[in-house]
């Protein structure tokens, strides 16, 4: 078992440093500036984990700040990364308890942490049921992108939570994990999680994913999400959209696994989602580069969105 991606220890936040994986090392966060830096550097990442980070960050700030100063610190945390809706949602959840004092803020943040754990287990079981319904009661070859596992949440995971639930039932033949450029979350993080769970897997370069689907080597695609618009458009790590296109052409399910907190009714469709543009140097040091962190998959390419509460078929 891997340690939790994020947790609270006494008077500080403890993060598993995801920039150092597969080496396991932690970062202790005792102030807001350090947390914001950790969020931006992807020490902590993944929509559900960012939600918990936002809430615990407000709890941390509430120990020394109040009133307008606390609200300013909370807003700085909320905008540290723009695409994932959970970060700002976690901040709002904890800040709502500010009038009751720092202990109440911490209790609200820990409540969100525990709710995330329960949600991921529910997503895993519901997603496993759905894929069994769609693909049959047999071992499946699944394709995933980026990392939507325990390390993107607190534990268990969303897309990899579905994989884990299927694996427990003996229904995983193989997981194909894209390496996920430019920061290799698939090769560095998803592969580590799958190996720890003894799930058979193969890492492939991002460009190979659609062609593997076209060759009939994959039964279903299951990914996470950083934001789901009101119409069912899905923002996820750059490179997700080509998998959805390939899955539609091949006639296999494209399933998104995400908690209800990632669904954003205030965002009407994918065109309204702000796409984070990261430093060009992550891609190329020899000249100019574009480095969008996410893409948007239209709702009509999504077979189903599995949450902790329901199965939504927007397409």
N, C-alpha and C positions, 0 to 999 in steps of 0.2 A: 504494500500500500504506500502511495506517495503521501507526503504531508499536505495539509490544506494549503491552497493557493494564498489564502488571506485569513487572518484571525486576529483576535484581540488578546493581549497578554498583559494583564495588570493595568498598565497606564500607557500602553503603546500598541501600535499596529505591527503585526509581523507578516511579512510578505515572503513567499517563496520567489526568489529572483529568477524570472523566466528568461532573462537575457543570458543567464549562465548555464541553462540546461544543455546537455544532460547532467552536468555537475549540480548537485543539490546544495544550495546555499541560501540563507535567508537574509532579509534586510529588515532592520528594526526602524520604525518610523515614529518619531516623537514630535514632529511639527508639520504644519501644513505645507511649507515650502518643499520639504523632502518628499511628502506624499505626491504633490503635483509633479515634481521631477520624475518620480517613480512611474506615475501614470503615463507621462509623455514618453519616457524611455522604454515603455512596455515591460517594466519589471512586474507590474500587474496588468493584466489584459483580459479580454473576453467580457462581453456585455454583462452577464450576471455578476462576475467578480468586480467589475467596475462599479456596479450599483452598490455592492457591499462596501467597496473602498470609499465611495462618496459618503455613505452614511457614517462609517467609522471615522472618516476625516472630519466630519462635522462634530462627532463626539469628542475627537481629539482637540479640536479648536475650542469647544465649549468649556474645556477645563480651565482655560485662561482668558477667554473672550466672551463678551455678551453684547446684546443690542446690535447696533449698526456695525460694529467691528466684527462680530460673529457672522452677520449676514454677508459682509464683504468677503470674508474668508471662504464662506460657503459658496459664493458665486465664483470665486477663483477656482475652486475645486470642480464645480459643475461644468465649466467651459474648458477644462484641461484637454479634453478630446471631444470633438463635436458630433461625431456620427452616432455613437452608441447612446440610445435614449436612457439606458439604465443608470448611467453616471449621474445625470441631473435628477433622475427620479429618486435615487438613493439619498442624494443631498436633501431634497425636499422632504422626504420621509422623516429623516432625523431632525431637520430644522423645525419641523412642526411641533416638536416636543420641547423647544428651547425655553419657552416660558415657564416650564416646570423644573428647570435646572439641569445641570450637567449629567446627573445620574439618570434622569429621564431620557435625555438625548442618547446616552449610551445604551439604555435598555431598548430604545426604539431601533438603534443600529443593530444590536444583537438579535432582535426580533426579525429584522430583515435578513440577517445571515442565516438564521435557522429556517426561515421561510424559503430561502433559496435552496437549501439542502433538500427540503421536502419536495419542492417543486421539481427539482431535477429527477428525483426518484419517480415521481408521477409521470413526467415526460418520458422517461426511459421505458416504463411499463406500457404506457399508452402507445408510444411509437413502435415498440416491439409487436404489440397486438395488431397495429395497422399494417406493418410490413408483412406480417404473417398472412393477414387478410388479402393483401395485394399480390403477394408473390408466392404464397403457398407455404405449407408447413414443412419446410426443408431448410437445410443449411444454405445461407445466402452469401453472395459476393457483393459487398457493399463498398461504395466509393464515398470518400469524404474529403473535405478541403479545409485548410487552415487547422485550427484546434478549437473544438467545441466540447472539450472533455472536462474532467475534474479541475484541471488547472486553469480553465477559463471561467470556472464558477467557484464554489467553495470546496465541493467534493461531488463525485459521481459524474456530472456533466449533462449536456443537452443532447447534441448529436451523438457523442460517444456514450452518453447515458443510454441511448437507444441501443447502441452496439453492445454495451455491457449487459443490458437486460436480455438481449437476444443470445449473447454468449452464455449467460447463466442457463438458458433453456437448450443449449447445444445447437443453436441455429445460426452460427457464423462459420462459413467456410473460409472466408478471406476478407480482409479490409484493405482496399487500395487507398493510400494516403498521399495526396499531392504534397510535394515538398513545401510549396507555398512561398513564392518569392514576394518581396525581396529578403524577408527576415527568417524564412525557413521554419515557421511555426509548425508545419506538418512534420518535417524531418527531425526537428529538434524536440518537439513537444508531444505531438500526437503519437509519434513512433515510441517515445519513452512511455507514454501511458499504455499503449497497446502491449508493449513488451512486458510491462509490470503486471498486466492482467492475463498474460499468456494467450493473447488473441493473435491468430495468424495474420500477418500483414505484409504488404509490399509498399515501399515508398517509390513514387514515380515523379518525374519532372512535371511541372504544371502543364506544359504543352502536350504531354502524352495522354492526359486524362480523357479528353473528348474522343480520341481515336480508340482508346481501350473500350469505351462505351460502344462506339460504332462497331467494333469487332465482336461484340456479344460477350465480353469478359466480365461484365458487371450486371447485377440484377436490379440494383436500385442505388440512387444517390441520396445521402442523408447529410445535411449540413446544419449549422447553427445560423444565427442572425444577430446583427447589431441593432437593427431597427426594422420594424414591419409597419408599413404605412396603412392607413385606414382601408385602402382598396386591396390590400394583400401584396403589394410590391415589397420586395425583400432586399434590404441592404446587408451585404455580408462581405467578407474579405475579397479583394480583387482576384478575379479568376473563377468566381462562382458562376457568373452568368454563362460562360461557355459550357460549363457542365450541364446547366439547365437546358441549353439549346441542344446539346448532344443527347440528353435523356429524352427530350421531346421527340427528336428525330428517330431515336431507337425504340420509342414506345415503352420506356421503363419509368417507374415512379421517381419523382424528384420531391423529396420530403424535407421540410424545414422543421427543426426542433428548437423551440424557444419558449421561455416562460411568458405568461400573460403580460408581465411587466415590460417586455420588449415590444409589445404591440402599442403603437402610438396613434390614437384616434385623432390627435391634433395635426398629424401630417397626412394630407389627403392622398398623396400618391408619391411615387419614387422621385419625381422631378423636384419635389420640395425637400428632399433629404440632402443636407450638407455633406459633401464628400470630403473627408480629410485628405489633404495633400501633404505628404511627408517630405522630408529633406531629400533632394535629388541625390545626395551623396550615398544614400542607402542603395541606390541602383547603379550609379555610374559616376566615377570620379574624373573622367577624362573630358567632360563637357556637360552641356545642359541635358536635363532629363525630366520627364514627367513621372511622378511617383504617387498616384492615387492609392489610398489604402483600401478602398472599398469599391464595389460596383453594385448595381441595382438589377435584380432579376424581376421582370414583370410578372404580375400575378397570374397571367394566363399560362405561364410555364411551370407553375407550382402545383404539384398534385395535391399536397396537403400541408398545412401548418399544424404541427402537434404542440400543444401547450400543456401546462399542468392541469388545465380545466377542460379542454375540448380538442376535437379535431376539426379544423376549419379548412374547407376546400375552396379557396378563392378562385381557382381557375375553372 
